[in-house]
Amino acid sequence: MSFLLIPAIDLKNGQCVRLRQGEYDDVTVFSDNPVETANKWISKGAKRLHVVDLDGAVAGYPKNKSVIQSILSSVGDKIPIQVGGGIRDLDTIESTIDIGVTYVVIGTAAVKTPGLLKDACAAFLGHIIVSIDAKDGKVATDGWSKLSGHEVIDLAKKYEDDGVEAILYTDIGRDGMLSGINLDATLKLAQSISIPVIASGGLADMSEIKNLCKIEQEGVMGTILGRSIYEGKIDFEFAQKYVENLADC
């Protein structure tokens, strides 16, 4: 399988937006029609979508469920969808999977409710991705508004033991800034665990996708693309063809 390029659809008040560095008052609205956006990325070759309920991440429970259901109704039978934001208990995980979501992304709850992850992986093995959001090597929670004392690699190893499918690693100091993926930290994390890592935060241009592809063998399975594809810094269709051609070699 080729290196995964995963377009992000971040939802705030039902709109497709991007934040800078996780700041909720620094918002750029890219579309009033997230379903149309989802279809656009699929038409350009996307093999998976990353949908985030930003309102839910702050509230602690899903807030954009109807929009997510609309996205799933339109494209859910075409490619896997991973959804995060405000998913903090087993009931919410179950109801999210029940509407057709393939991968549930758990962030804050994995840090704050230690037993949850193990229970979730036991009940929904193969469907749980943990999002580790970090700044300067420390893990952030609550929609990135709080920094915890946890070290990234220590937590990742624990999550691996719990049975998660993959780790989504975001450097929030770079997210939405187009300042470049934290390649060194991503590689270090991937080499420390045996489950795959999805890179995120600050992807700026095509050269970075090429660099990430070079460390795919180390356990980096893909990357999230946000502002770079919405602002045209990366031509998604071109990038997707690039990774597919690499996989064919």
N, C-alpha and C positions, 0 to 999 in steps of 0.2 A: 504493500500500500504506500502511496506517496505521502510525503510530509503534509500534515494537515494545516491548511490556511483557513482559519475560522472567523468569518465576519461577526462582529459584535453588534447586537441590537439592544441598546440601553434604553429602557423605558422610564420616562418621568411624565406624570400626568397624561399617560396614553400616547405620548409623542416619542419619536426616536431622537435621542440626544447624545451628546458627549460632554463629560465633565473634564476639567483640568485638575490633575492631582487629587481627584476625589472630592473636590470642593463643590458642594451642592449649590452654591450661589454663583459659580462660574460655569454656566451652562450654555452650550451651543445647540440649538434645535436644528436637526438635519431633515426631519420629515414628520408630517402630521399623519402619515399612513404607514405604520410599521409592517403591515401585511404586504404592502406593495414593495417595501424595502427588502423584506425576506425573499420575495419572489425575484427581485432584481439580482440578489447575490447568487441565488440558485441558477438563474439563467446564465450567469457568468462562470458557472462551474463549481460553486461551493459544495463541499461534501459534508459539512456540518455547520450549524449555526449556534452562536452563543448569545442567549437572551438573558438580560439582567433587569430585574425589577428594582430600580433604584429607590423608589418610594418605599417598597417593601423592606429593603435593606435597612432603612432608617426606622421604619415603624415596627419591624420585628415580625411582620406577617405579610403575606402577599397582598399587594394593592392593585396590581395591573393584570389580575388573573383573566379577565374577559378579553383583554388584548392578546395575551399569550394563547388563550384558547382559539382566538381568531387566526393567529399565526399557524397554530397546529392544524386547524381545519383546512387551511390553504396549502401548507407545505409539509405537514407532519408525516405524510406517507411517502415523501420523496427522499428525505435525508434525516439523519438523527438530529435532534434538537437538545441542547443542554441549557438548563434554566437555573438561575441563582437569584438570590435577593429575598430576604425575609423567610427563608426556609429553616425553621429552628426547632421542629419537633417531628416525631414519627408520623403523626396524622397528616401534617402538611406534606411530608415526603411522599406518603402514600397517595394523597389526593393529587399531587403533581404528576406522579407516574401514571395514575389512573386516567388522566386526560390525554396521555400519549407522549409525555416527555420521556426521552431515552435516558438522559443523564441528569441527575439532580446535583447541583453544585452547592455544597454547604460551606459556609465561612465562619461567621461569628460563633454559631452554636457548637462547632467542633472544638473551639477553644473554651467556651464558657460552660458547656454541658458535656463533660468528658465521656460519660457512658453512652451518649446518643449515637456517636459514630459507629461504635461496635455493634449496637443494636440495629442500626440502619443497614450496615453491611451484611449482617446476618439475615435480615429480612429481604433486602433488595440487592443481593450480591451482583456486582457487575454494572450497577446503575449509579454508584455514588462517587462523585468527584469532590475532592476537598480543595477549596480555594485558600491559599496562603497569601495574604496581602501583607507586604512588608515595607518598612522604611528603615534604611540604615541597619538592615539585618534583624530588626525587631518586628514582631507580628502585630498588625493592626486589626481592630475589630469595630463592630457597630457602624457599618457603612464607612469605615476608614477614619472615624472620628476619634478613636481612642487607640493609643499604643500600649501593647501589653509587654511584659518582661520576657516573653518567650523567644527563644532562638529558632530561626527558621528550620534548620536541619534537624534539631532535636524533635520538633513537632512532626516534621515530615516522616521521620522514622517511626514515631508512635502511630501515625495515621496508616502507614504501610502495614504495621502489625495488626491494626484494626480491620484491614481488608479492603481499603479503598481502591478504586479502579485506576485513578490517576491523581496527580497534584497539579492544580492550576496556580502558577506562581506569578504574582504581580508585584512589580516594584512601583509603589504608589507615588514615589517621588518623581517618577518619569511619566506616569500614565497621563495620556492626553496632551503631552508636551512635545511629542515628536522629537524627543531628545536622544532616542536610541534605547533599545532593549538592554537590560543589564545582563550581558552575555556571560560574564565571568561568574556572577552569582547563580545564574540559571544552570550553567554547566556544573558548578560545584554541587548544587543541589541534586542534579540528575545523577552525578557520579556517587552520591552518598546513599542512594536508595535504588531499589530494583524495579519499582513501578514507574510508568512513564510520567514525564513532566510536560505540561503545556505552558509555553512562555507567554508573558503578557506585560504590557506597560511600556509605552513610549516607542513602539516600532515606527521607524521613520521612513525607510526607503528600501528599494529592492536589494541593495547590497547586504542589508541585515537579514533578509530572507535567505540569501545565499550563505551567509555565515551560520545561520541557524541550521540549514540543511547539512552543513559540514559536521555538526555535532549531533545529528539525528541518531547516529549509531551509539552515542553515549546515553541515550534514553530520553532525548527531547523529541516528542512525537508531533508537535505542532505549535502554532502560535495564534493568538487572538489579534485580529486587525480591527482597529477602530477609526480614530481620526484620520489616519493615513489614507484609508480608502474613501472616506467620506469627503476629504478635501482634495482628493486626486493626486496625492503624493505617490501613491502606488496604484498602478492599473491592476485591479484584482484579476481580471481575465487573463492578462499577460502573466502575472505571477503564478496563477493556478496552472497554466500550461507549462510554465518553467518547472514547477515541482513534479508535475506528471511526467514530463520528459526525463527528468532526473531518475525517477522511479523505474522508467523503462530501460535505462542504460544497463 
